[in-house]
Amino acid sequence: MNDADSRPAAPAPPALFPAFLRLTGKRVLVVGAGPVAASKLKALLDAEADITVVAPLVHSDIEALPVTIHRRAFEIADLDGTWYVVAAAPPEINRAVSAAAAARHLFVNAVDDPPNASVYLGAIVKREDVILAISTSGRAPALAGLMREGLDRLLPADLNAWLRVADDERIRWKAAGIPMEARRPELLRALNAIYVGRAHHEGIVEPYVETALFAPSTPESGPSSTPESSRRGRVSLVGAGPGDPELLTARAHTRLAEADVVLYDALVSPAVLALASHARCLSVGKRHGRHSVSQETINRLLVRGVRRNQRLVRQSSCLR
């Protein structure tokens, strides 16, 4: 038996229900007024909460904030009229606050003190009106912070444009009676249209379009029942010929029918593209008055697809 086997099993994390609280104008009690408490106040002020701070000693950063301050020890009466409690004091005080709050059915965020907490705050990513929260059930706040940094880098810089598209689409869905299960694919198409248009005009492919282009196919839409994880990626270079599908080789027909992604030139005929009935297709060719997608970008798309075990076809009207 090795050392890892002899370690006691970690206690199971609590089962959590994720939610976002609307605290505008509602009284929030913060017990403790040191640097840790100060770090929690910005988010509460951003939520427009009515904040009361109770502590014998108050950090100078807190004194400058628009909050009510009582310089004394916590009293049970401090919970009167309170909707939410933050305990940022030593553990013995947090324990007393948590017990008193539980008797009144109030939730408590005990900062860095999981045993005395009934609320665990996640690491937050906020862009415009989009808020992402990551929780590790109180086990690893540093890991949640690293995940937050990663997600922050993945979000598009123009997320507000996404929100505007979503607003417009929601109005259209309601007017057209589009069911809930059909709305996500509709929204994805609307968002992709922003960047597909830009790709045609500017010769670029945005990373979010790449993500959508290489998203896993559903079992119903994919050309093959073989799981992507159990097959190897493949790139096929297929010439479109003069545009008549009947003049393509049998192997070209097969590769198009099996394709997950097709990157095609502007002069490839719709009849030929129709053979790739299950594929996601993106025009990367040149048209008069428009820039073409660079060869470097096309290569990157092909490599990315192969690494994700996709079957790709690069279809050209004239292979050289």
ZALUMPA-178744 format. One line per field, with one value per residue (C-alpha): residue in one letter; y negated, x negated, z. Coordinates in steps of 0.02 Angstrom, whole numbers. Layout:
N
rovo	(A, ...);
py	(Y, ...);
px	(X, ...);
pz	(Z, ...);
***
This chain:
320
rovo	(M, N, D, A, D, S, R, P, A, A, P, A, P, P, A, L, F, P, A, F, L, R, L, T, G, K, R, V, L, V, V, G, A, G, P, V, A, A, S, K, L, K, A, L, L, D, A, E, A, D, I, T, V, V, A, P, L, V, H, S, D, I, E, A, L, P, V, T, I, H, R, R, A, F, E, I, A, D, L, D, G, T, W, Y, V, V, A, A, A, P, P, E, I, N, R, A, V, S, A, A, A, A, A, R, H, L, F, V, N, A, V, D, D, P, P, N, A, S, V, Y, L, G, A, I, V, K, R, E, D, V, I, L, A, I, S, T, S, G, R, A, P, A, L, A, G, L, M, R, E, G, L, D, R, L, L, P, A, D, L, N, A, W, L, R, V, A, D, D, E, R, I, R, W, K, A, A, G, I, P, M, E, A, R, R, P, E, L, L, R, A, L, N, A, I, Y, V, G, R, A, H, H, E, G, I, V, E, P, Y, V, E, T, A, L, F, A, P, S, T, P, E, S, G, P, S, S, T, P, E, S, S, R, R, G, R, V, S, L, V, G, A, G, P, G, D, P, E, L, L, T, A, R, A, H, T, R, L, A, E, A, D, V, V, L, Y, D, A, L, V, S, P, A, V, L, A, L, A, S, H, A, R, C, L, S, V, G, K, R, H, G, R, H, S, V, S, Q, E, T, I, N, R, L, L, V, R, G, V, R, R, N, Q, R, L, V, R, Q, S, S, C, L, R);
py	(0, -169, -334, -391, -234, -262, -439, -462, -495, -677, -720, -733, -914, -987, -978, -1155, -1246, -1382, -1547, -1734, -1848, -2012, -2119, -2293, -2395, -2244, -2248, -2146, -2122, -2107, -2049, -2093, -2242, -2187, -2170, -2009, -2095, -2244, -2128, -2068, -2238, -2291, -2153, -2194, -2379, -2334, -2237, -2397, -2315, -2416, -2365, -2370, -2328, -2274, -2259, -2332, -2384, -2448, -2445, -2615, -2553, -2515, -2683, -2769, -2664, -2709, -2584, -2595, -2555, -2501, -2492, -2355, -2166, -2069, -2062, -1948, -2102, -2149, -2015, -2109, -2154, -2069, -1967, -1904, -1890, -1893, -1829, -1889, -1877, -1746, -1569, -1578, -1736, -1665, -1513, -1621, -1724, -1567, -1487, -1645, -1667, -1486, -1508, -1646, -1551, -1671, -1617, -1656, -1671, -1635, -1695, -1558, -1463, -1324, -1238, -1398, -1440, -1406, -1507, -1481, -1624, -1572, -1654, -1780, -1830, -1981, -2054, -2176, -2087, -1914, -1840, -1674, -1600, -1451, -1353, -1209, -1189, -1278, -1150, -1245, -1433, -1452, -1326, -1422, -1578, -1495, -1435, -1611, -1679, -1547, -1582, -1768, -1743, -1634, -1758, -1868, -2050, -2105, -2008, -2155, -2124, -1945, -2012, -2128, -1982, -1876, -2016, -2029, -1841, -1825, -1948, -1851, -1683, -1745, -1822, -1664, -1543, -1453, -1316, -1321, -1169, -1254, -1419, -1376, -1317, -1473, -1585, -1497, -1527, -1710, -1734, -1643, -1757, -1905, -1827, -1730, -1897, -1973, -1825, -1851, -2037, -2042, -1874, -1817, -1682, -1727, -1598, -1586, -1537, -1403, -1339, -1327, -1254, -1113, -1083, -897, -841, -770, -584, -629, -753, -666, -565, -423, -329, -308, -412, -552, -499, -328, -383, -482, -651, -665, -800, -765, -880, -868, -958, -1018, -996, -1091, -1092, -935, -813, -665, -704, -685, -525, -395, -432, -618, -574, -465, -595, -731, -618, -575, -753, -845, -1009, -1074, -1226, -1274, -1401, -1531, -1449, -1277, -1242, -1219, -1051, -987, -1057, -971, -805, -855, -852, -824, -942, -1118, -1220, -1381, -1481, -1525, -1577, -1742, -1845, -2008, -2152, -2038, -1973, -1787, -1694, -1679, -1513, -1522, -1531, -1387, -1282, -1323, -1270, -1106, -1067, -1110, -997, -850, -870, -857, -696, -782, -729, -882, -917, -1061, -1085, -1191, -1240, -1220, -1119, -1161);
px	(0, -73, -56, 89, 188, 160, 226, 400, 533, 579, 753, 883, 912, 1083, 1218, 1241, 1380, 1304, 1400, 1376, 1450, 1537, 1482, 1527, 1586, 1584, 1491, 1331, 1236, 1046, 968, 784, 695, 519, 436, 534, 700, 644, 610, 792, 874, 846, 955, 1092, 1083, 1091, 1250, 1320, 1345, 1379, 1225, 1199, 1027, 1005, 831, 730, 590, 620, 494, 461, 516, 689, 706, 701, 844, 1030, 1079, 1153, 1021, 1046, 882, 925, 944, 1078, 1251, 1395, 1504, 1388, 1480, 1645, 1705, 1555, 1569, 1391, 1240, 1052, 947, 768, 709, 608, 683, 759, 854, 904, 971, 1081, 1142, 1182, 1280, 1381, 1416, 1469, 1598, 1674, 1658, 1526, 1385, 1206, 1049, 909, 754, 621, 714, 815, 880, 971, 1038, 1205, 1157, 998, 951, 873, 736, 823, 800, 908, 921, 1061, 1218, 1140, 1083, 993, 965, 851, 862, 761, 884, 762, 622, 502, 529, 361, 413, 576, 470, 362, 518, 588, 432, 443, 627, 595, 470, 592, 736, 748, 699, 862, 979, 1098, 1130, 1178, 1303, 1381, 1400, 1477, 1600, 1654, 1668, 1773, 1900, 1905, 1925, 2073, 2157, 2128, 2173, 2006, 1997, 1864, 1770, 1743, 1679, 1498, 1459, 1547, 1442, 1281, 1320, 1357, 1194, 1091, 1165, 1074, 904, 934, 975, 817, 714, 776, 741, 580, 502, 505, 590, 629, 587, 770, 817, 683, 758, 929, 858, 773, 908, 950, 1091, 1247, 1278, 1422, 1323, 1155, 1110, 1039, 1090, 907, 868, 745, 634, 605, 559, 415, 431, 407, 387, 436, 393, 536, 545, 720, 689, 802, 946, 1043, 1052, 1062, 886, 808, 718, 800, 676, 717, 901, 856, 745, 877, 1013, 904, 844, 872, 802, 780, 674, 717, 668, 791, 813, 861, 1037, 1182, 1219, 1048, 1063, 1231, 1138, 1068, 1242, 1184, 1035, 1012, 955, 854, 808, 623, 606, 581, 718, 704, 694, 667, 512, 487, 451, 262, 178, 104, 279, 339, 191, 232, 412, 359, 235, 360, 491, 372, 319, 503, 520, 626, 637, 602, 611, 518, 613, 539, 607, 431, 302, 122);
pz	(0, -48, 45, -63, -18, 168, 170, 244, 115, 94, 156, 19, -33, 6, -126, -190, -283, -395, -399, -425, -292, -326, -178, -241, -93, 24, 189, 195, 358, 354, 518, 520, 445, 403, 231, 194, 226, 122, -26, -21, -15, -195, -265, -139, -184, -369, -328, -250, -81, 78, 178, 366, 436, 617, 696, 841, 722, 546, 404, 326, 154, 224, 311, 141, 68, 65, 201, 376, 509, 691, 787, 911, 928, 837, 918, 869, 842, 697, 597, 607, 433, 352, 191, 177, 293, 263, 408, 385, 566, 663, 659, 833, 788, 619, 710, 822, 673, 573, 716, 747, 561, 539, 677, 570, 406, 339, 224, 276, 173, 298, 206, 192, 330, 245, 404, 455, 282, 200, 45, -56, -170, -334, -436, -547, -728, -775, -948, -983, -918, -932, -766, -748, -575, -538, -377, -305, -160, -47, -75, -187, -206, -294, -427, -453, -477, -609, -701, -694, -778, -914, -949, -952, -1093, -1191, -1191, -1346, -1331, -1412, -1298, -1295, -1480, -1436, -1309, -1439, -1560, -1420, -1379, -1561, -1580, -1423, -1493, -1656, -1567, -1467, -1619, -1723, -1583, -1597, -1461, -1326, -1392, -1561, -1494, -1456, -1634, -1700, -1588, -1638, -1821, -1787, -1691, -1823, -1956, -1876, -1901, -2061, -2142, -2070, -2130, -2308, -2305, -2205, -2239, -2058, -1957, -1777, -1643, -1590, -1769, -1762, -1600, -1679, -1840, -1746, -1614, -1600, -1712, -1633, -1667, -1783, -1887, -1900, -2055, -1954, -1798, -1749, -1594, -1634, -1489, -1569, -1744, -1817, -1898, -2084, -2216, -2396, -2540, -2664, -2831, -2879, -3065, -3187, -3063, -3112, -2964, -3083, -3144, -2972, -2929, -2820, -2681, -2689, -2666, -2516, -2433, -2452, -2383, -2232, -2200, -2037, -2105, -2283, -2322, -2500, -2632, -2693, -2865, -2799, -2859, -2736, -2818, -2767, -2590, -2574, -2571, -2400, -2325, -2145, -2145, -2082, -2231, -2232, -2386, -2383, -2566, -2654, -2733, -2828, -2705, -2555, -2470, -2464, -2304, -2291, -2323, -2148, -2074, -2183, -2126, -1945, -1968, -2047, -1909, -1774, -1852, -1866, -1684, -1638, -1739, -1871, -2053, -2159, -2344, -2424, -2585, -2721, -2890, -2957, -2858, -2903);
***
